[in-house]
């Protein structure tokens, strides 16, 4: 059986989904600077 190679984008999406689900299962919400993770709390940027 041949193994499929995962792109960096796919791995990143899988990791984001895993961390978001892990937080949800513990009654929490993933906090991140990444605006592309559905359901996550995006930490606002601070002005200098």
Secondary structure, 3 states (H helix, E strand, C coil): CCCCCCCHHHHHHHHHHHHHHHHHHCCCCCEECCCCCCCCEECCCCCC
